[in-house]
Amino acid sequence: MNLEDLFLPPHKITAEPWQLASMITNDLKENSIALIFCSDYRGINEGEAEMVDFRNLRKELYKLSKLDFEMPVCDLGDLVSGKNQEDTHYVLDEILTMCRKKNAIPVVIGGSNELAYVLFSSLNATHQNITYTQISNLVTLTNEGENLNESNFLSKILSSKNFSLKNYHHLGYQKHLNANDSVKLMREVDFDVIRLAEMMGSTDSTEPFFRQADLVTVNCDAVESIGDGFSVNPQVNGLNRREICAYMKEIGLSQNLKSAGIFNANIKSRNQLNHQLLAQMIWHLIEGINIQRSHPAERAFETFWVMIGEEKFAFHRETFSDLWYFGTEENNEKLKPCSPNDYDAAKKGFINPRLLKF
């Protein structure tokens, strides 16, 4: 399959040597970050798949600083949507497979939120025990409809016997927008469901949910809207502009990140601030990935033991990153990510129940 047959090439944008545009290529390179722009919104109610012009977004993205980024950034162009949803999903899966063969991290930008299913399915073809983190204001577990849509894709991921899902974390849900039974069911099966209020102001308490994620997707409906709407389903409440950029950096800092998606963005917005925000979200993701790749492969830990009654619990602080882990496993890869707040709470006699899950 030839990539040139699947994408419309991006418009050329002139930039200064210090700007991101000076390092972006259109060729898929080894060990790179691959940007895939998608116009297929048929997963939302009355959504369409006509080609969207990403020029305004690229203008804002390309002019940002390239800092000291070392990982190549590839803009593959605008994905041509298929005649139907299934065609788009098939082609996207093929592109994601090509990226994995190059050890590239694909980042899908645009399109409707059900494309997260394609990212998960494609990753599942080559990886087992996937940890998937989603930022979304909605917890929708309906199984209705033959075609994938933003209401049923999560249910299809969680209920599939063919998928190897180790952990699922759902961040940013809003109580007033969700059926209580859906949230209750998620917690009954030991999935983490985190309210918007717990994410506001600081990333400290929810950073552990990103640290070992293989796949992270962001539903732009979880971000508060300005102007004519940041997302295709604009919301008055949500993460603010600074918060979502901070979380994008945390996504990039994941030790295991293999794929990411930013969906339901309003690419047709006439408000340039919306394109500017989306561009800066992408930039912070790129920054996080570059920082993570610069970390030493060998990790050193400082261990702290906490006694609660007759039991003792081990907390570990990684000396390079200052990140915290929980557990007594000799294999560091099996330690559970936690926050400094979890350690402080343990010293006061409380262990976060999440840390005790098998």
C-alpha positions in Angstrom: 0.0 0.0 0.0 1.4 3.4 -1.1 1.0 6.2 1.4 0.9 8.8 -1.4 -2.4 7.2 -2.6 -4.0 7.5 0.9 -3.1 11.1 1.8 -3.5 14.6 0.4 -0.1 16.3 0.9 0.0 19.2 3.4 0.2 22.7 2.2 3.7 24.1 2.4 4.2 26.6 5.2 7.3 28.8 5.4 8.9 29.2 8.8 12.0 30.3 10.7 14.8 27.8 11.4 13.9 27.7 15.1 10.3 26.7 14.3 8.8 23.2 14.2 8.2 23.5 10.5 11.9 23.3 9.8 12.2 19.8 11.1 8.8 18.3 9.9 9.0 15.9 6.9 6.4 14.2 4.9 8.2 10.8 4.8 7.5 8.1 7.5 10.9 7.7 9.3 12.2 5.2 11.8 11.6 6.0 15.5 9.5 9.1 14.6 6.3 10.8 15.6 3.8 10.4 12.7 1.0 12.9 12.5 -2.1 11.6 10.7 -4.9 14.2 10.0 -8.4 12.6 9.6 -11.6 14.1 8.3 -14.0 11.2 8.9 -16.6 12.2 11.5 -19.3 9.6 10.6 -19.1 8.2 14.1 -21.1 11.1 15.5 -24.7 11.8 14.9 -25.2 13.3 11.4 -21.4 13.4 11.0 -19.8 13.6 7.6 -16.6 12.6 5.9 -16.0 15.4 3.4 -12.4 16.6 3.3 -11.6 19.2 6.0 -8.9 21.9 5.5 -6.3 21.5 8.2 -4.4 24.6 7.0 -5.3 26.8 9.9 -4.2 24.2 12.4 -0.9 23.6 10.6 -0.1 27.3 10.5 -0.4 27.4 14.3 1.5 24.1 14.8 4.3 24.7 12.4 5.3 28.1 13.8 5.9 26.7 17.4 9.4 26.2 18.6 11.2 23.0 17.8 13.3 23.4 21.0 15.9 20.7 21.2 13.6 17.9 19.9 15.5 15.0 18.5 12.7 12.6 17.4 11.7 13.2 13.7 8.2 14.5 13.3 6.4 13.3 10.1 3.3 15.0 8.8 1.8 12.3 6.6 -0.9 14.6 5.3 -4.7 14.5 5.2 -6.1 11.0 5.1 -8.6 10.5 2.3 -11.8 9.1 3.8 -13.2 5.9 2.5 -16.6 5.5 0.7 -17.9 4.2 4.0 -16.7 4.1 7.7 -15.4 0.6 7.3 -13.1 1.6 4.4 -11.7 4.5 6.5 -11.2 2.1 9.5 -9.4 -0.4 7.3 -7.1 2.1 5.7 -6.3 3.7 9.0 -5.4 0.3 10.5 -3.0 -0.3 7.6 -1.3 3.0 8.2 -1.0 2.3 11.9 0.6 -1.0 11.1 3.1 0.7 8.8 4.0 3.1 11.6 4.6 0.2 14.1 6.9 -1.4 11.6 9.0 1.8 11.6 8.8 2.0 15.4 7.0 5.3 14.9 4.3 6.6 17.3 1.2 7.5 15.3 -0.9 10.4 16.4 -4.3 10.6 14.8 -5.8 14.2 14.8 -9.4 14.8 13.8 -12.2 12.4 13.1 -14.8 11.2 15.5 -14.2 9.5 18.8 -15.0 6.0 17.6 -11.6 5.9 15.8 -10.2 5.0 19.2 -11.5 1.5 18.5 -9.4 1.3 15.4 -6.3 2.4 17.3 -6.9 -0.2 20.0 -7.7 -3.0 17.6 -4.6 -2.3 15.5 -2.4 -2.2 18.6 -3.9 -5.4 19.9 -2.8 -7.2 16.7 0.8 -7.0 17.9 0.7 -6.3 21.6 -0.9 -8.0 24.6 -2.1 -6.7 28.0 -2.7 -3.2 26.7 -3.2 -0.3 29.1 -5.7 2.2 27.6 -6.3 5.6 29.1 -9.1 7.9 27.7 -9.9 11.5 28.5 -13.6 12.0 27.8 -16.5 13.7 29.5 -18.8 10.7 28.7 -18.9 7.1 29.8 -21.1 5.5 27.2 -21.6 1.7 27.3 -24.4 1.2 24.8 -24.0 -1.7 22.4 -26.7 -0.5 20.0 -26.1 -0.1 16.3 -24.2 -2.2 13.7 -21.8 0.5 12.8 -19.1 1.8 15.2 -20.0 5.2 16.7 -18.9 7.3 19.6 -21.6 5.8 21.8 -20.8 2.1 21.3 -17.1 1.8 20.6 -16.1 1.7 24.3 -18.5 -1.1 25.0 -17.1 -3.1 22.0 -13.6 -2.7 23.3 -14.4 -3.7 26.9 -16.6 -6.6 25.9 -14.5 -8.1 23.1 -13.1 -11.6 23.8 -10.4 -11.0 21.1 -8.9 -8.0 22.9 -6.1 -8.2 25.5 -6.9 -5.3 27.8 -4.9 -5.1 31.1 -6.1 -1.7 32.4 -8.6 0.9 31.4 -8.6 4.3 32.9 -11.4 6.8 32.1 -10.6 10.4 33.0 -12.6 13.6 33.0 -16.2 12.3 33.1 -18.9 14.8 34.3 -21.6 13.5 36.6 -24.4 15.6 35.2 -23.8 14.2 31.6 -23.7 10.5 32.4 -26.1 7.8 33.4 -25.1 6.8 36.9 -25.5 3.1 36.1 -22.7 3.3 33.5 -20.2 4.8 35.9 -21.3 2.4 38.6 -20.8 -0.6 36.3 -17.3 0.6 35.3 -16.3 0.8 39.0 -17.8 -2.6 39.8 -15.5 -4.3 37.2 -12.5 -2.4 38.8 -11.9 0.2 36.0 -10.8 3.6 37.1 -13.3 6.3 36.5 -12.0 9.8 37.4 -14.2 12.9 37.6 -13.3 16.2 36.0 -13.1 17.8 39.4 -10.2 15.5 40.3 -8.2 16.6 37.2 -8.5 20.3 37.6 -5.7 22.5 38.9 -2.9 19.9 38.9 -1.9 16.7 37.2 -0.3 15.2 40.3 -3.1 12.9 41.3 -4.0 11.6 37.9 -0.5 11.4 36.3 -0.1 7.7 37.3 -2.9 6.8 34.9 -0.8 7.9 32.0 2.6 6.7 33.1 2.3 3.1 31.7 -0.3 3.7 29.1 0.2 2.0 25.7 -2.7 3.9 24.1 -4.2 7.3 25.1 -7.0 9.0 23.3 -8.5 12.4 24.0 -12.1 13.3 23.2 -12.1 17.1 22.7 -15.6 17.3 24.2 -13.8 17.0 27.5 -12.3 20.5 27.0 -14.3 23.6 27.7 -15.3 25.4 24.5 -14.7 29.0 23.4 -16.0 30.9 20.3 -17.8 28.6 17.9 -16.8 25.5 19.8 -13.4 23.7 20.3 -15.1 20.4 19.7 -17.9 19.1 17.4 -20.0 18.7 20.6 -19.0 21.9 22.4 -19.3 21.9 26.2 -19.5 24.8 28.6 -17.5 22.9 31.3 -14.4 20.8 30.9 -10.6 21.0 31.2 -9.3 24.5 30.6 -6.6 25.4 28.0 -3.7 25.2 30.4 -4.9 21.9 32.0 -5.4 20.1 28.7 -1.9 21.1 27.5 -0.4 19.9 30.8 -2.2 16.5 30.3 -1.0 16.3 26.7 2.6 16.5 28.0 1.8 13.8 30.6 0.6 11.6 27.7 3.8 12.1 25.9 5.8 11.2 29.0 4.2 7.7 29.2 6.9 5.1 29.4 5.0 2.7 27.0 3.2 5.1 24.6 2.6 3.4 21.2 -0.3 5.3 19.8 -2.4 8.4 20.5 -5.5 10.1 19.2 -7.2 13.5 19.5 -10.8 13.2 18.3 -13.9 15.3 17.9 -12.0 18.5 17.3 -13.8 21.2 15.5 -11.5 21.6 12.5 -14.0 23.8 10.8 -13.9 26.4 13.6 -13.6 30.0 12.4 -12.0 31.0 15.7 -8.2 30.9 15.3 -7.8 30.4 19.0 -9.3 26.9 18.7 -6.7 26.0 16.1 -4.1 27.5 18.3 -5.1 25.4 21.3 -5.2 22.2 19.3 -1.8 23.0 17.8 -0.3 23.6 21.3 -1.9 20.3 22.5 0.0 18.5 19.8 3.2 20.4 20.6 3.0 19.5 24.3 2.5 15.8 23.3 5.6 16.0 21.1 7.6 17.6 23.9 6.6 14.9 26.4 7.6 12.1 24.0 11.0 13.8 23.4 11.6 14.2 27.1 10.7 10.5 27.8 13.0 9.3 25.1 15.9 11.3 26.8 15.4 9.4 30.1 18.0 6.8 31.0 17.0 3.2 30.3 18.2 2.0 33.7 16.1 3.3 36.6 17.3 3.7 40.2 14.9 3.7 43.1 14.8 4.9 46.7 12.5 2.7 48.8 10.3 3.8 51.7 8.5 1.4 54.0 5.2 2.3 55.7 3.7 0.4 58.6 -0.1 0.3 58.9 -1.1 -1.9 61.8 0.8 -5.2 61.4 1.3 -4.7 57.6 4.1 -3.0 55.8 3.9 -1.4 52.4 6.7 -0.4 50.0 6.8 2.9 48.1 9.5 3.7 45.7 10.7 7.0 44.4 12.6 7.0 41.1 15.6 9.2 41.6 15.9 10.6 38.1 12.2 11.5 37.4 11.0 11.9 41.0 8.0 9.7 40.2 6.5 7.3 42.8 5.6 3.6 42.6 4.0 1.1 44.9 4.6 -2.6 45.5 7.1 -5.2 46.6 7.8 -6.7 43.2 11.4 -7.4 42.5 10.7 -6.6 38.8 10.5 -2.8 38.6 8.2 -3.2 35.5 5.5 -4.7 37.8 5.5 -1.8 40.3 2.3 0.2 40.2 2.5 4.0 39.4 1.3 6.1 42.2 1.5 9.8 43.3 3.3 11.5 46.2 -0.2 12.0 47.7 -0.6 8.2 47.9 2.6 8.0 49.9 1.6 10.8 52.2 -1.9 9.2 52.8 -0.2 5.9 53.6 1.9 7.6 56.3 -1.4 8.7 57.8 -2.7 5.1 57.8 -4.7 5.1 54.5 -3.8 3.0 51.4 -5.5 3.9 48.1 -7.7 0.9 47.2 -6.5 1.2 43.6 -3.0 0.2 44.7 -4.2 -3.1 46.2 -5.9 -4.3 43.1 -4.3 -7.3 41.5 
